[in-house]
Structure formats: structure tokens, C-alpha cells
Amino acid sequence: MERSKGYALMFLLGAFVAGGALGFTADRVMDARHGREMRGPRAYRQRMAEELKLTPQQQASIDSLIEQKHRQIVTLYKPVKPQLDSIAVLARVVSDSTHAQIKRLLNPDQRAKLDKMRAGARKELAERRGRDTAGRLPGPPPGAPPY
């Protein structure tokens, strides 16, 4: 019984990691195709304002609604955040284990290149998420809205 639970957990973690890798790759491909340089909530707000030709009043109202949405979502996530953090730690363990297994198949030059690729991908992902490479969120700029 415990063994099957362990297999189920490993399967779920593997699916989580594979899904993350697939999503990251798809995002890179889509960004490259569409030539997007600006990303994130502020860029989306700016694009919305430009494409919809929003008046300043409309833009202020929409910004207020988006900030309200952000606060509501943060409140929704608060009870499950510890569990999500635990899953993220386990996913990192699975990812590190897979990385080590892949490195055993490579020659020294390939290993060094793989490590450099991985470090670059992690740095880029951290930047996209607004975090440092250790996964910590930076403090918000003074007076900046959350989105």
C-alpha cells in the first residue's frame, strides 16, 4: 500500500515537472514567434490600454479592478500556500535528480554546457517570475501596485 502511494506521488511529481518544462518551452516558442519583448502584468495593462484606446478614467477603473482581483487571489491562495511550497521543494528534488542522471550520460564538456544551460534557464525563469535565483521575491518598488 505504501509502495503504491510512493509511486503515485512520484508519478504526480513527474507529471508536474514535465508539465512545467512543456509550458516553459511553449512560452519560449510563442514569445519568439510573436516577438514579444514586454511581459508581465504591467505590460499587459499597457497593451490593453493602447489596443482598446482606453480613456484615463477607464484605465484607472480597470487598474483598480485588477488590483482588487490580485488581493482576492492572494487571499484564496493563503490557506494552501504551505502545501504548494512543499510540492515545489519536492519538484526541485525530482528535477535535481533527473539532472544528475542526465549528466551521467554526458562527457565532461557536455556536462559543463548542460549546467550552464540550466543555470541560464533558471535565471530567466526567476526573472520572469520576479524572483531571484533562490526563488525569493524582491520587495516591491515604493508605491508600485501589485499588478
Buried (B, 14 or more C-beta within 10 A) or exposed (E): EEEEEEEEEEEEBEEBBEEEEEEBEEBEEEEEEEEEEEEEBEEEBEEBBEEEEBEEEEBEEBBEEBBEEBEEEEEEEEEEEEEEEEBEEBBEEBBEEBEEEEBEEEEEEEBEEBEEEBEEEBEEBBEEEEEEEEBEEEEEEEEEBEB
